[in-house]
């Protein structure tokens, strides 16, 4: 199964044209880690059969699930609202193996680095999103690891002060980690 192609197909169907062009640009310059395992040590993200999914499979599971329940937030596909959520999911692990994608193990600060990268390109994102949508996108990437997020300084950590979409991305990430998401791919 080519999950990289399935990601592109799903995003093309659910993002606005401008957001999809932006995604293609981002995807062409960030490290290509799609075929790397979601767990660099093999200790986490195990599927029922004991195998470890690729980054592409993991992200596809999250995108597929989110695209099916966008109405949870009153969001329609092909809108800037869906763009912010689907881009957050698509980008949440893009620096998981470091800035160059060549680390042997997961970069434990990849959440912060990816969000900082988005923040440093704010003007580009504001061409397709409002300020509020942009901040939701950045926040969802920054805190996709929940209490384990690099920038989760308040202990105990709480999603109470964050956007609901941030909790949603974290829940999808955790559900994928524990092999709880179903897609149109049945292996």
Helices and strands as residue ranges (DSSP letters): H 3-14, H 17-29, H 55-68, G 70-73, H 80-91, H 110-120, H 122-125, H 131-142, G 146-148, H 164-177
